[in-house]
């Protein structure tokens, strides 16, 4: 027994083989492992967006719920800005300027202007929410992975609820003034889609840049104010066409929202003129801004997670 005990006491555990360290095989060959961000154009990631579609829906519903939580009037607050702005513009032309209001022929000025406000606020509100989406969602980005593109998408989609309310009031105003739409009303969803894509195209740029450089959040408000006056909201394109030189009118009609606003009026008012000849080029410009905006957003989203 003593001999067996001595042999057991002298036994030593056999050490397990150590796994090779990461990069040992590369180091043995004299190679260097370099990790770099992807180059070139980045895909939109439609497969990831579809995989996380339930999260997109939940974030959209959450944005709408939070917006009207603990408010007595709820969506009625959506109407305060367009109604007040329309009233101010109507007072300026009727009382102070004492001239003919720049409205669609045969359409009362309040109806024409409120239609323009509905289109513009669809764009402006979606732009504001999408540009601030990464900053507002930083608590979520730093905890779990999901396609960051979902945040601005949810912000834009939540604004459609406000637009539906505004469109309902516009329908009531048209009924009160006896303005009936014609068959072009079937094209209205296309112009709504154009406004949404245009807001997302600019919003993706501002969302990524505002998360890294907070100065862009201030620039956004200035751009929206200037843009409203460069868009035929309180007037029509036909009312200023005679005072613009040819090159200025070309640049003016390249503004995607100028085409969208006039497209809204053409869709809803029988007397309105169809959008201008630059509609096709303006649509191409919107598409280019959107795809470049997606590329910039995808390239910067890795940086954004580190700095927010």
C-alpha positions as CSV (number, residue, x, y, z in Angstrom):
1,X,0.0,0.0,0.0
2,X,2.8,2.4,0.8
3,X,4.3,1.9,-2.7
4,X,1.0,2.6,-4.3
5,X,0.5,5.7,-2.2
6,X,3.9,7.0,-3.1
7,X,3.2,6.6,-6.8
8,X,-0.2,8.4,-6.4
9,X,1.4,11.2,-4.5
10,X,4.0,11.7,-7.2
11,X,1.5,11.9,-10.0
12,X,1.1,15.4,-11.5
13,X,-1.9,16.6,-13.6
14,X,-1.2,16.6,-17.3
15,X,-1.5,20.3,-18.5
16,X,-4.1,21.0,-21.2
17,X,-2.8,22.3,-24.5
18,X,-3.0,26.1,-24.7
19,X,-5.1,27.3,-27.7
20,X,-3.2,29.5,-30.1
21,X,-3.8,33.2,-29.6
22,X,-5.7,35.1,-32.1
23,X,-3.4,36.2,-34.9
24,X,-0.6,33.8,-34.0
25,X,-0.9,32.1,-37.3
26,X,-0.8,35.5,-39.0
27,X,2.2,36.6,-36.9
28,X,4.1,33.5,-37.8
29,X,3.8,34.4,-41.4
30,X,4.7,38.0,-40.7
31,X,1.2,39.4,-41.5
32,X,-0.6,42.1,-39.6
33,X,-4.3,42.0,-38.8
34,X,-5.9,45.4,-39.5
35,X,-9.6,46.1,-38.8
36,X,-11.0,49.0,-40.9
37,X,-14.5,50.3,-41.5
38,X,-16.2,49.1,-44.7
39,X,-15.4,51.2,-47.7
40,X,-17.5,52.1,-50.7
41,X,-21.3,52.3,-50.9
42,X,-23.2,50.8,-48.1
43,X,-26.5,48.9,-48.7
44,X,-29.7,50.1,-47.2
45,X,-30.0,46.9,-45.2
46,X,-33.5,46.0,-46.2
47,X,-33.1,42.5,-44.8
48,X,-32.3,43.8,-41.4
49,X,-35.1,46.4,-41.5
50,X,-37.6,43.6,-42.4
51,X,-36.2,41.4,-39.5
52,X,-36.7,44.3,-37.1
53,X,-40.1,45.4,-38.5
54,X,-41.8,44.8,-35.1
55,X,-39.4,47.1,-33.4
56,X,-40.1,49.8,-36.1
57,X,-43.8,49.5,-35.4
58,X,-43.3,49.7,-31.6
59,X,-41.1,52.8,-31.8
60,X,-43.6,54.5,-34.1
61,X,-46.5,53.8,-31.7
62,X,-44.3,54.9,-28.8
63,X,-43.5,58.2,-30.5
64,X,-47.2,58.9,-31.1
65,X,-48.2,57.9,-27.6
66,X,-45.5,60.0,-25.9
67,X,-46.3,63.0,-28.0
68,X,-49.9,63.1,-26.8
69,X,-49.4,61.7,-23.3
70,X,-50.9,63.9,-20.5
71,X,-52.5,66.3,-23.0
72,X,-56.1,67.3,-22.7
73,X,-56.7,68.1,-26.4
74,X,-54.4,65.4,-27.9
75,X,-54.1,65.6,-31.7
76,X,-56.0,68.9,-31.7
77,X,-52.7,70.6,-30.9
78,X,-51.6,69.6,-34.4
79,X,-54.0,72.1,-35.9
80,X,-52.9,75.1,-33.9
81,X,-49.8,75.9,-36.0
82,X,-51.4,75.5,-39.5
83,X,-54.6,77.3,-38.6
84,X,-52.8,80.2,-36.8
85,X,-50.3,80.6,-39.7
86,X,-53.1,80.5,-42.3
87,X,-55.0,83.2,-40.3
88,X,-51.9,85.4,-40.1
89,X,-51.2,85.2,-43.8
90,X,-54.8,85.9,-44.6
91,X,-54.8,88.9,-42.4
92,X,-51.6,90.3,-43.9
93,X,-53.0,90.1,-47.5
94,X,-56.5,91.3,-46.6
95,X,-55.8,94.1,-44.1
96,X,-52.2,95.3,-44.4
97,X,-51.3,94.7,-48.1
98,X,-54.9,95.3,-49.3
99,X,-54.3,93.4,-52.5
100,X,-55.5,90.2,-54.2
101,X,-54.3,87.2,-52.2
102,X,-52.1,84.9,-54.2
103,X,-54.4,81.9,-54.2
104,X,-55.4,79.3,-56.7
105,X,-58.0,80.8,-59.1
106,X,-61.5,80.1,-57.8
107,X,-60.3,78.7,-54.5
108,X,-60.5,80.9,-51.3
109,X,-57.2,81.9,-50.0
110,X,-57.6,80.2,-46.6
111,X,-58.2,76.8,-48.3
112,X,-55.3,77.3,-50.7
113,X,-52.9,78.3,-48.0
114,X,-54.0,75.6,-45.5
115,X,-53.4,73.0,-48.3
116,X,-49.9,74.3,-48.7
117,X,-49.4,74.3,-44.9
118,X,-50.5,70.7,-44.7
119,X,-47.9,69.6,-47.3
120,X,-45.2,71.7,-45.7
121,X,-45.8,70.6,-42.1
122,X,-45.8,67.0,-43.2
123,X,-42.2,67.6,-44.5
124,X,-41.0,70.0,-41.8
125,X,-42.3,68.0,-38.8
126,X,-40.9,64.7,-40.2
127,X,-37.6,66.4,-40.8
128,X,-37.4,67.8,-37.3
129,X,-38.2,64.4,-35.7
130,X,-35.9,62.4,-37.9
131,X,-32.9,64.8,-37.4
132,X,-33.3,64.4,-33.6
133,X,-34.0,60.7,-33.6
134,X,-30.5,59.5,-32.9
135,X,-30.0,61.9,-30.0
136,X,-33.4,61.0,-28.5
137,X,-32.7,57.3,-29.0
138,X,-29.2,57.2,-27.5
139,X,-30.3,55.3,-24.4
140,X,-31.6,52.5,-26.7
141,X,-28.6,52.5,-29.1
142,X,-26.1,52.0,-26.4
143,X,-27.8,48.9,-24.9
144,X,-29.0,46.7,-27.8
145,X,-28.2,46.2,-31.4
146,X,-30.8,47.0,-34.1
147,X,-30.5,48.8,-37.5
148,X,-30.0,52.4,-36.6
149,X,-32.0,53.4,-39.6
150,X,-35.1,52.4,-37.7
151,X,-35.0,55.4,-35.5
152,X,-35.4,58.1,-38.2
153,X,-37.9,55.8,-40.0
154,X,-40.0,55.6,-36.9
155,X,-39.8,59.3,-36.4
156,X,-41.0,60.0,-39.9
157,X,-43.8,57.4,-39.8
158,X,-45.2,58.8,-36.5
159,X,-45.7,62.1,-38.2
160,X,-48.3,60.6,-40.6
161,X,-50.8,60.6,-37.7
162,X,-50.6,64.4,-37.5
163,X,-50.9,64.7,-41.2
164,X,-54.1,62.6,-41.3
165,X,-55.6,64.9,-38.7
166,X,-54.6,68.0,-40.8
167,X,-55.9,66.5,-44.0
168,X,-59.3,65.8,-42.3
169,X,-59.6,69.5,-41.3
170,X,-58.7,70.5,-44.9
171,X,-61.5,68.3,-46.2
172,X,-63.9,70.0,-43.8
173,X,-62.7,73.5,-45.0
174,X,-63.2,72.4,-48.7
175,X,-66.7,71.2,-47.9
176,X,-67.6,74.5,-46.1
177,X,-66.3,76.6,-49.0
178,X,-67.8,74.3,-51.7
179,X,-64.5,73.2,-53.2
180,X,-64.7,69.7,-54.6
181,X,-61.7,67.6,-55.8
182,X,-61.6,65.9,-59.2
183,X,-60.0,62.8,-60.5
184,X,-56.4,64.1,-59.8
185,X,-57.1,63.4,-56.1
186,X,-56.0,59.8,-56.9
187,X,-52.5,61.2,-57.2
188,X,-52.4,62.7,-53.7
189,X,-50.8,59.6,-52.1
190,X,-47.9,59.9,-54.5
191,X,-47.2,63.4,-53.4
192,X,-47.5,62.4,-49.8
193,X,-44.9,59.7,-50.4
194,X,-42.7,62.2,-52.1
195,X,-42.9,64.6,-49.1
196,X,-42.0,61.7,-46.8
197,X,-39.0,60.6,-48.9
198,X,-37.8,64.2,-49.2
199,X,-38.0,64.7,-45.4
200,X,-36.2,61.4,-44.8
201,X,-33.5,62.3,-47.4
202,X,-32.6,65.5,-45.6
203,X,-33.3,64.1,-42.1
204,X,-30.7,61.3,-42.5
205,X,-28.0,63.8,-43.2
206,X,-29.0,66.0,-40.2
207,X,-29.5,63.0,-37.9
208,X,-26.0,61.7,-38.3
209,X,-24.4,65.1,-38.3
210,X,-26.4,66.4,-35.3
211,X,-25.4,63.4,-33.2
212,X,-21.7,64.2,-33.8
213,X,-21.9,68.0,-34.1
214,X,-24.8,69.5,-32.0
215,X,-24.5,72.8,-34.0
216,X,-26.5,71.2,-36.8
217,X,-29.6,71.0,-34.5
218,X,-29.6,74.8,-34.5
219,X,-29.1,75.0,-38.3
220,X,-32.0,72.8,-38.9
221,X,-34.5,75.2,-37.4
222,X,-33.2,78.1,-39.5
223,X,-33.4,76.0,-42.7
224,X,-37.0,75.0,-42.0
225,X,-38.0,78.7,-41.6
226,X,-36.2,79.8,-44.7
227,X,-37.5,76.8,-46.7
228,X,-41.1,77.7,-45.9
229,X,-40.8,81.1,-47.5
230,X,-38.9,79.6,-50.5
231,X,-41.8,77.2,-51.0
232,X,-45.2,78.2,-52.4
233,X,-47.1,77.8,-49.1
234,X,-48.5,81.3,-48.6
235,X,-48.6,82.0,-52.3
236,X,-48.7,80.0,-55.5
237,X,-45.9,79.5,-58.1
238,X,-48.0,81.2,-60.8
239,X,-48.3,84.4,-58.6
240,X,-44.5,84.9,-58.6
241,X,-43.6,83.4,-62.0
242,X,-43.7,86.8,-63.8
243,X,-41.2,88.4,-61.4
244,X,-38.6,85.7,-61.5
245,X,-36.0,85.5,-64.3
246,X,-35.7,82.3,-66.2
247,X,-32.7,80.9,-64.3
248,X,-34.3,81.8,-60.9
249,X,-37.6,80.0,-61.8
250,X,-35.6,76.9,-62.8
251,X,-33.8,76.8,-59.5
252,X,-37.1,77.5,-57.7
253,X,-38.9,74.6,-59.4
254,X,-36.1,72.3,-58.6
255,X,-37.1,72.6,-54.9
256,X,-38.8,69.2,-54.3
257,X,-41.2,70.7,-51.8
258,X,-42.3,73.4,-54.3
259,X,-43.4,70.5,-56.6
260,X,-45.0,68.7,-53.7
261,X,-47.1,71.7,-52.5
262,X,-48.3,72.5,-56.0
263,X,-48.9,68.8,-56.5
264,X,-51.2,68.8,-53.4
265,X,-53.2,71.8,-54.9
266,X,-53.4,70.2,-58.3
267,X,-54.7,67.0,-56.7
268,X,-57.4,68.6,-54.6
269,X,-58.4,71.7,-56.6
270,X,-59.9,71.5,-60.0
271,X,-58.7,75.0,-60.9
272,X,-55.1,74.4,-59.9
273,X,-52.4,74.1,-62.5
274,X,-50.4,70.9,-62.7
275,X,-46.8,70.9,-61.4
276,X,-44.2,72.6,-63.5
277,X,-41.9,71.2,-66.2
278,X,-39.1,70.6,-63.7
279,X,-41.1,67.9,-61.9
280,X,-39.0,65.1,-63.3
281,X,-35.6,66.6,-62.5
282,X,-36.9,67.5,-59.0
283,X,-37.9,63.9,-58.5
284,X,-34.5,62.7,-59.6
285,X,-32.9,65.2,-57.2
286,X,-35.0,63.9,-54.3
287,X,-33.9,60.3,-55.1
288,X,-30.3,61.3,-55.3
289,X,-30.4,63.1,-52.0
290,X,-32.1,60.1,-50.4
291,X,-29.6,57.4,-51.6
292,X,-26.6,59.6,-50.7
293,X,-28.2,60.4,-47.3
294,X,-28.6,56.6,-46.6
295,X,-24.9,56.1,-47.6
296,X,-23.7,58.9,-45.3
297,X,-25.9,57.7,-42.5
298,X,-24.6,54.1,-42.7
299,X,-21.0,55.3,-42.8
300,X,-21.5,57.4,-39.7
301,X,-23.7,55.2,-37.6
302,X,-20.7,53.4,-36.1
303,X,-19.2,56.8,-35.0
304,X,-22.5,58.0,-33.7
305,X,-22.8,55.1,-31.2
306,X,-19.4,56.0,-29.7
307,X,-20.1,59.7,-29.3
308,X,-23.8,60.0,-28.2
